Amino acid sequence: MRILRRVVVGVLATVVILVLVVVVSVPVDRWFSRGGVERLANVVIPGPDGPLHAYVARPPLAEGPFPAEGPFPLVVMIHEFWGLDADTIGKAELLAQDGYVVIAPDLMRGTTTRWLPSAIWQTIRTPDERVRADIDATVAAFAADAGVDTGRLAVVGFCFGGRMSLRYALERRQVAATGVFYGNVDDDVEALRRLGGPVLGIFGAEDGSIPLGEVRAFEAALVAADIEHEVRVFEGVGHAFVRSADAIAADPVQREAWELLRSFLDRHLVQGSGG
């Protein structure tokens, strides 16, 4: 019994120490990461509670099959739970080459990280209502921009951003197209009927955080709700498999997923609009 008691005490002590290390690591990481969002962002727009940082990518005006001066469709790109980062910015720039104005707002409001406990903590502290308000402010910032057509609006997100893209579209019927990259989904048929446009869903078959059963239930609910959609499950990959612009160029699976997004947006923001 004495040996068992020592083992139990030792295990409990180890757990407590690990928890304390994780708890302490979050503010330490935030301190070392301070200023990261400001360095990445290239615009500051009026937010609901003060300035909101974001990155805007615009089409190369001298190239492409689109009108040289616009107006261009608007795509709001929502980052993963790490926050606004270089990978999101790279994907925004890549998509802008197809003739879209792409804005990636800082929905974590000033924090970006590569430390998992910090990412989880900032996600927990970011309520849906605040995200919706920040995306509303992001779209409103282009209302007077003659080069942007906010009537052709898409919301595309990855991981945390995929979940938030769908939730935003469920509350804002003006969203003409929604792209969900491995975000948590909804199989409530009545809720999905509120969508104002088609949905693209990209998922990995090996994604332990979003079981295939949930994806199939989401797809079935979209059918029942009579929402135009395309849901694709990629074999052999897990969560967050579309990583960066460079990775998209180098990896055929990531490139195929990206091409699905390009085709989806072209059909529903360009061809479908008569643009």
C-alpha positions as a LaTeX table, in Angstrom:
\begin{tabular}{lrrr}
\hline
Residue & $x$ (\AA) & $y$ (\AA) & $z$ (\AA) \\
\hline
Met1 & 0.00 & 0.00 & 0.00 \\
Arg2 & 2.83 & 2.37 & 0.80 \\
Ile3 & 4.38 & 1.83 & $-2.65$ \\
Leu4 & 1.00 & 2.29 & $-4.35$ \\
Arg5 & 0.41 & 5.49 & $-2.40$ \\
Arg6 & 3.80 & 6.83 & $-3.51$ \\
Val7 & 3.03 & 5.98 & $-7.13$ \\
Val8 & $-0.34$ & 7.72 & $-6.96$ \\
Val9 & 1.15 & 10.79 & $-5.31$ \\
Gly10 & 3.93 & 10.87 & $-7.87$ \\
Val11 & 1.49 & 10.64 & $-10.77$ \\
Leu12 & $-0.73$ & 13.36 & $-9.30$ \\
Ala13 & 2.27 & 15.60 & $-8.69$ \\
Thr14 & 3.43 & 15.12 & $-12.26$ \\
Val15 & $-0.02$ & 15.97 & $-13.60$ \\
Val16 & $-0.23$ & 19.10 & $-11.45$ \\
Ile17 & 3.22 & 20.23 & $-12.60$ \\
Leu18 & 2.34 & 19.65 & $-16.25$ \\
Val19 & $-0.91$ & 21.60 & $-15.87$ \\
Leu20 & 0.92 & 24.46 & $-14.20$ \\
Val21 & 3.54 & 24.50 & $-16.96$ \\
Val22 & 0.82 & 24.67 & $-19.63$ \\
Val23 & $-1.08$ & 27.40 & $-17.77$ \\
Val24 & 2.05 & 29.49 & $-17.31$ \\
Ser25 & 3.17 & 28.88 & $-20.90$ \\
Val26 & 0.15 & 30.66 & $-22.39$ \\
Pro27 & 0.90 & 34.17 & $-21.08$ \\
Val28 & 4.60 & 33.60 & $-21.77$ \\
Asp29 & 3.81 & 32.70 & $-25.37$ \\
Arg30 & 1.52 & 35.71 & $-25.71$ \\
Trp31 & 4.32 & 37.95 & $-24.46$ \\
Phe32 & 6.82 & 36.59 & $-26.97$ \\
Ser33 & 4.22 & 36.75 & $-29.78$ \\
Arg34 & 3.18 & 40.34 & $-29.08$ \\
Gly35 & 3.15 & 42.57 & $-32.13$ \\
Gly36 & 2.87 & 39.61 & $-34.49$ \\
Val37 & $-0.52$ & 40.55 & $-35.88$ \\
Glu38 & 0.49 & 44.16 & $-36.46$ \\
Arg39 & 3.54 & 43.00 & $-38.44$ \\
Leu40 & 1.41 & 40.72 & $-40.64$ \\
Ala41 & $-1.55$ & 43.03 & $-41.26$ \\
Asn42 & $-1.52$ & 45.64 & $-44.00$ \\
Val43 & $-4.76$ & 47.46 & $-43.13$ \\
Val44 & $-6.60$ & 48.63 & $-40.04$ \\
Ile45 & $-10.38$ & 48.95 & $-40.33$ \\
Pro46 & $-13.04$ & 50.22 & $-37.92$ \\
Gly47 & $-14.19$ & 47.32 & $-35.75$ \\
Pro48 & $-17.15$ & 47.04 & $-33.40$ \\
Asp49 & $-14.93$ & 47.59 & $-30.36$ \\
Gly50 & $-12.02$ & 49.51 & $-31.82$ \\
Pro51 & $-9.49$ & 49.10 & $-34.64$ \\
Leu52 & $-9.44$ & 45.70 & $-36.37$ \\
His53 & $-6.29$ & 44.52 & $-38.11$ \\
Ala54 & $-6.51$ & 42.59 & $-41.37$ \\
Tyr55 & $-4.61$ & 41.62 & $-44.47$ \\
Val56 & $-6.03$ & 42.59 & $-47.87$ \\
Ala57 & $-4.88$ & 40.98 & $-51.12$ \\
Arg58 & $-6.01$ & 42.52 & $-54.40$ \\
Pro59 & $-5.84$ & 41.19 & $-57.97$ \\
Pro60 & $-2.79$ & 42.05 & $-60.07$ \\
Leu61 & $-4.43$ & 44.72 & $-62.21$ \\
Ala62 & $-2.37$ & 44.14 & $-65.33$ \\
Glu63 & $-3.02$ & 40.41 & $-65.53$ \\
Gly64 & $-5.86$ & 37.91 & $-65.63$ \\
Pro65 & $-9.18$ & 37.53 & $-67.46$ \\
Phe66 & $-11.00$ & 39.94 & $-65.13$ \\
Pro67 & $-11.79$ & 43.66 & $-65.60$ \\
Ala68 & $-8.69$ & 45.72 & $-64.95$ \\
Glu69 & $-10.39$ & 48.07 & $-62.50$ \\
Gly70 & $-13.04$ & 45.78 & $-61.03$ \\
Pro71 & $-15.33$ & 45.80 & $-59.24$ \\
Phe72 & $-14.13$ & 42.46 & $-57.90$ \\
Pro73 & $-16.01$ & 39.94 & $-55.77$ \\
Leu74 & $-15.10$ & 40.00 & $-52.09$ \\
Val75 & $-13.81$ & 36.91 & $-50.27$ \\
Val76 & $-13.46$ & 36.97 & $-46.49$ \\
Met77 & $-10.83$ & 34.37 & $-45.60$ \\
Ile78 & $-10.91$ & 33.15 & $-41.99$ \\
His79 & $-7.73$ & 31.81 & $-40.44$ \\
Glu80 & $-7.20$ & 28.65 & $-38.40$ \\
Phe81 & $-7.19$ & 28.68 & $-34.60$ \\
Trp82 & $-3.55$ & 29.81 & $-34.64$ \\
Gly83 & $-4.78$ & 33.27 & $-35.61$ \\
Leu84 & $-3.79$ & 35.44 & $-38.57$ \\
Asp85 & $-0.53$ & 34.01 & $-39.91$ \\
Ala86 & 1.76 & 33.86 & $-42.93$ \\
Asp87 & 0.02 & 30.76 & $-44.31$ \\
Thr88 & $-3.35$ & 32.54 & $-44.36$ \\
Ile89 & $-1.81$ & 35.56 & $-46.03$ \\
Gly90 & $-0.16$ & 33.36 & $-48.66$ \\
Lys91 & $-3.48$ & 31.72 & $-49.50$ \\
Ala92 & $-5.18$ & 35.12 & $-49.65$ \\
Glu93 & $-2.58$ & 36.35 & $-52.14$ \\
Leu94 & $-2.92$ & 33.16 & $-54.18$ \\
Leu95 & $-6.70$ & 33.47 & $-54.41$ \\
Ala96 & $-6.52$ & 37.17 & $-55.28$ \\
Gln97 & $-4.68$ & 36.23 & $-58.47$ \\
Asp98 & $-7.98$ & 34.81 & $-59.75$ \\
Gly99 & $-9.67$ & 38.21 & $-59.63$ \\
Tyr100 & $-10.97$ & 38.56 & $-56.08$ \\
Val101 & $-10.35$ & 41.05 & $-53.33$ \\
Val102 & $-9.50$ & 38.81 & $-50.38$ \\
Ile103 & $-9.45$ & 40.08 & $-46.83$ \\
Ala104 & $-8.24$ & 38.03 & $-43.88$ \\
Pro105 & $-9.32$ & 39.73 & $-40.64$ \\
Asp106 & $-7.64$ & 39.14 & $-37.29$ \\
Leu107 & $-10.53$ & 37.47 & $-35.49$ \\
Met108 & $-8.40$ & 36.72 & $-32.41$ \\
Arg109 & $-8.01$ & 40.47 & $-31.94$ \\
Gly110 & $-4.30$ & 40.88 & $-31.60$ \\
Thr111 & $-2.94$ & 37.41 & $-30.92$ \\
Thr112 & $-1.26$ & 34.88 & $-33.18$ \\
Thr113 & 0.64 & 31.81 & $-32.09$ \\
Arg114 & 2.18 & 28.46 & $-33.01$ \\
Trp115 & 1.83 & 27.09 & $-29.45$ \\
Leu116 & $-1.09$ & 24.66 & $-29.18$ \\
Pro117 & $-2.23$ & 25.61 & $-25.64$ \\
Ser118 & $-2.30$ & 29.27 & $-26.65$ \\
Ala119 & $-4.31$ & 28.45 & $-29.78$ \\
Ile120 & $-6.86$ & 26.51 & $-27.74$ \\
Trp121 & $-7.06$ & 29.28 & $-25.14$ \\
Gln122 & $-7.63$ & 32.08 & $-27.63$ \\
Thr123 & $-10.25$ & 30.01 & $-29.46$ \\
Ile124 & $-12.15$ & 29.39 & $-26.23$ \\
Arg125 & $-12.09$ & 33.13 & $-25.54$ \\
Thr126 & $-13.44$ & 34.08 & $-28.99$ \\
Pro127 & $-17.26$ & 33.88 & $-28.95$ \\
Asp128 & $-19.28$ & 33.41 & $-32.12$ \\
Glu129 & $-21.12$ & 36.70 & $-31.61$ \\
Arg130 & $-17.86$ & 38.63 & $-31.60$ \\
Val131 & $-16.67$ & 36.84 & $-34.73$ \\
Arg132 & $-19.89$ & 37.74 & $-36.54$ \\
Ala133 & $-19.56$ & 41.37 & $-35.51$ \\
Asp134 & $-15.95$ & 41.49 & $-36.71$ \\
Ile135 & $-16.83$ & 39.92 & $-40.08$ \\
Asp136 & $-19.72$ & 42.37 & $-40.44$ \\
Ala137 & $-17.24$ & 45.20 & $-39.87$ \\
Thr138 & $-14.82$ & 43.62 & $-42.36$ \\
Val139 & $-17.47$ & 43.56 & $-45.10$ \\
Ala140 & $-18.74$ & 47.04 & $-44.22$ \\
Ala141 & $-15.23$ & 48.44 & $-44.66$ \\
Phe142 & $-15.58$ & 47.87 & $-48.42$ \\
Ala143 & $-19.05$ & 49.42 & $-48.79$ \\
Ala144 & $-17.64$ & 52.61 & $-50.34$ \\
Asp145 & $-14.86$ & 50.89 & $-52.31$ \\
Ala146 & $-15.70$ & 51.19 & $-56.02$ \\
Gly147 & $-13.30$ & 48.36 & $-56.79$ \\
Val148 & $-15.19$ & 45.83 & $-54.66$ \\
Asp149 & $-18.61$ & 44.29 & $-55.22$ \\
Thr150 & $-19.85$ & 43.28 & $-51.77$ \\
Gly151 & $-22.96$ & 41.86 & $-53.42$ \\
Arg152 & $-20.73$ & 39.01 & $-54.58$ \\
Leu153 & $-19.53$ & 37.90 & $-51.17$ \\
Ala154 & $-17.94$ & 34.60 & $-50.20$ \\
Val155 & $-16.69$ & 33.47 & $-46.82$ \\
Val156 & $-13.99$ & 30.79 & $-46.80$ \\
Gly157 & $-12.30$ & 29.39 & $-43.72$ \\
Phe158 & $-9.93$ & 26.73 & $-42.49$ \\
Cys159 & $-10.31$ & 24.68 & $-39.28$ \\
Phe160 & $-11.64$ & 27.25 & $-36.76$ \\
Gly161 & $-12.27$ & 29.43 & $-39.78$ \\
Gly162 & $-14.24$ & 26.70 & $-41.53$ \\
Arg163 & $-16.58$ & 26.43 & $-38.59$ \\
Met164 & $-16.94$ & 30.20 & $-38.38$ \\
Ser165 & $-17.55$ & 30.52 & $-42.12$ \\
Leu166 & $-20.54$ & 28.20 & $-41.93$ \\
Arg167 & $-21.90$ & 29.81 & $-38.77$ \\
Tyr168 & $-21.59$ & 33.26 & $-40.27$ \\
Ala169 & $-23.35$ & 32.21 & $-43.47$ \\
Leu170 & $-26.18$ & 30.70 & $-41.42$ \\
Glu171 & $-26.82$ & 34.15 & $-39.94$ \\
Arg172 & $-26.13$ & 36.31 & $-43.01$ \\
Arg173 & $-28.09$ & 35.40 & $-46.13$ \\
Gln174 & $-26.13$ & 37.88 & $-48.22$ \\
Val175 & $-23.24$ & 35.39 & $-48.30$ \\
Ala176 & $-23.32$ & 34.13 & $-51.89$ \\
Ala177 & $-20.93$ & 31.20 & $-51.37$ \\
Thr178 & $-19.40$ & 29.47 & $-48.35$ \\
Gly179 & $-16.19$ & 27.43 & $-48.27$ \\
Val180 & $-15.66$ & 25.10 & $-45.30$ \\
Phe181 & $-12.22$ & 23.52 & $-45.06$ \\
Tyr182 & $-12.34$ & 20.87 & $-42.30$ \\
Gly183 & $-14.44$ & 22.96 & $-39.94$ \\
Asn184 & $-17.04$ & 21.60 & $-37.55$ \\
Val185 & $-20.34$ & 21.29 & $-39.37$ \\
Asp186 & $-24.08$ & 21.37 & $-38.71$ \\
Asp187 & $-26.64$ & 18.71 & $-39.61$ \\
Asp188 & $-29.70$ & 20.72 & $-38.55$ \\
Val189 & $-31.82$ & 20.80 & $-41.71$ \\
Glu190 & $-33.91$ & 23.79 & $-40.61$ \\
Ala191 & $-30.79$ & 25.78 & $-39.75$ \\
Leu192 & $-29.14$ & 24.97 & $-43.08$ \\
Arg193 & $-32.22$ & 26.22 & $-44.93$ \\
Arg194 & $-31.19$ & 29.72 & $-43.79$ \\
Leu195 & $-28.16$ & 29.63 & $-46.09$ \\
Gly196 & $-28.34$ & 32.15 & $-48.90$ \\
Gly197 & $-25.98$ & 30.36 & $-51.27$ \\
Pro198 & $-24.11$ & 27.14 & $-52.06$ \\
Val199 & $-21.57$ & 25.42 & $-49.84$ \\
Leu200 & $-18.24$ & 23.77 & $-50.58$ \\
Gly201 & $-16.98$ & 21.33 & $-47.94$ \\
Ile202 & $-13.42$ & 19.96 & $-47.97$ \\
Phe203 & $-12.49$ & 17.27 & $-45.44$ \\
Gly204 & $-9.83$ & 14.66 & $-44.73$ \\
Ala205 & $-10.82$ & 11.01 & $-44.32$ \\
Glu206 & $-8.27$ & 10.60 & $-41.52$ \\
Asp207 & $-9.41$ & 13.67 & $-39.57$ \\
Gly208 & $-9.93$ & 12.52 & $-35.99$ \\
Ser209 & $-11.50$ & 15.83 & $-34.95$ \\
Ile210 & $-14.26$ & 15.70 & $-37.57$ \\
Pro211 & $-15.42$ & 12.07 & $-37.97$ \\
Leu212 & $-16.54$ & 10.96 & $-41.39$ \\
Gly213 & $-20.00$ & 10.23 & $-39.98$ \\
Glu214 & $-20.43$ & 13.91 & $-39.13$ \\
Val215 & $-19.39$ & 14.91 & $-42.63$ \\
Arg216 & $-21.89$ & 12.51 & $-44.20$ \\
Ala217 & $-24.64$ & 13.75 & $-41.88$ \\
Phe218 & $-23.83$ & 17.32 & $-42.92$ \\
Glu219 & $-24.01$ & 16.33 & $-46.58$ \\
Ala220 & $-27.34$ & 14.56 & $-46.09$ \\
Ala221 & $-28.74$ & 17.58 & $-44.25$ \\
Leu222 & $-27.70$ & 19.88 & $-47.12$ \\
Val223 & $-29.57$ & 17.60 & $-49.50$ \\
Ala224 & $-32.66$ & 17.64 & $-47.27$ \\
Ala225 & $-32.44$ & 21.44 & $-46.96$ \\
Asp226 & $-32.20$ & 21.75 & $-50.76$ \\
Ile227 & $-28.93$ & 23.70 & $-50.55$ \\
Glu228 & $-26.63$ & 23.46 & $-53.54$ \\
His229 & $-23.38$ & 21.95 & $-52.33$ \\
Glu230 & $-20.22$ & 20.06 & $-53.09$ \\
Val231 & $-18.67$ & 17.96 & $-50.32$ \\
Arg232 & $-15.38$ & 16.22 & $-50.95$ \\
Val233 & $-13.53$ & 13.87 & $-48.61$ \\
Phe234 & $-9.86$ & 13.34 & $-49.44$ \\
Glu235 & $-8.46$ & 9.93 & $-48.64$ \\
Gly236 & $-5.17$ & 9.54 & $-46.79$ \\
Val237 & $-5.12$ & 12.97 & $-45.18$ \\
Gly238 & $-6.22$ & 14.28 & $-41.81$ \\
His239 & $-7.01$ & 17.67 & $-40.37$ \\
Ala240 & $-5.67$ & 20.97 & $-41.74$ \\
Phe241 & $-4.07$ & 19.41 & $-44.81$ \\
Val242 & $-4.24$ & 22.52 & $-47.05$ \\
Arg243 & $-1.39$ & 24.39 & $-45.46$ \\
Ser244 & 0.22 & 27.16 & $-47.48$ \\
Ala245 & 0.59 & 28.57 & $-50.98$ \\
Asp246 & 3.94 & 26.82 & $-51.39$ \\
Ala247 & 2.49 & 23.52 & $-50.16$ \\
Ile248 & $-0.45$ & 23.86 & $-52.55$ \\
Ala249 & 1.99 & 24.26 & $-55.44$ \\
Ala250 & 4.09 & 21.28 & $-54.36$ \\
Asp251 & 1.52 & 18.72 & $-53.20$ \\
Pro252 & $-1.07$ & 17.26 & $-55.62$ \\
Val253 & $-3.67$ & 16.59 & $-52.90$ \\
Gln254 & $-3.54$ & 20.13 & $-51.58$ \\
Arg255 & $-3.55$ & 21.47 & $-55.12$ \\
Glu256 & $-6.64$ & 19.42 & $-56.00$ \\
Ala257 & $-8.49$ & 20.76 & $-52.96$ \\
Trp258 & $-7.48$ & 24.30 & $-53.88$ \\
Glu259 & $-8.64$ & 23.82 & $-57.47$ \\
Leu260 & $-12.05$ & 22.78 & $-56.15$ \\
Leu261 & $-12.24$ & 26.10 & $-54.28$ \\
Arg262 & $-11.20$ & 28.06 & $-57.36$ \\
Ser263 & $-13.81$ & 26.34 & $-59.53$ \\
Phe264 & $-16.50$ & 26.77 & $-56.86$ \\
Leu265 & $-15.90$ & 30.49 & $-56.48$ \\
Asp266 & $-15.68$ & 31.03 & $-60.22$ \\
Arg267 & $-19.06$ & 29.35 & $-60.75$ \\
His268 & $-20.87$ & 31.22 & $-58.00$ \\
Leu269 & $-19.17$ & 34.61 & $-57.79$ \\
Val270 & $-18.16$ & 35.18 & $-61.40$ \\
Gln271 & $-20.09$ & 33.06 & $-63.88$ \\
Gly272 & $-23.25$ & 32.81 & $-61.79$ \\
Ser273 & $-23.34$ & 36.58 & $-61.30$ \\
Gly274 & $-22.92$ & 37.44 & $-64.92$ \\
Gly275 & $-19.56$ & 38.99 & $-64.06$ \\
\hline
\end{tabular}
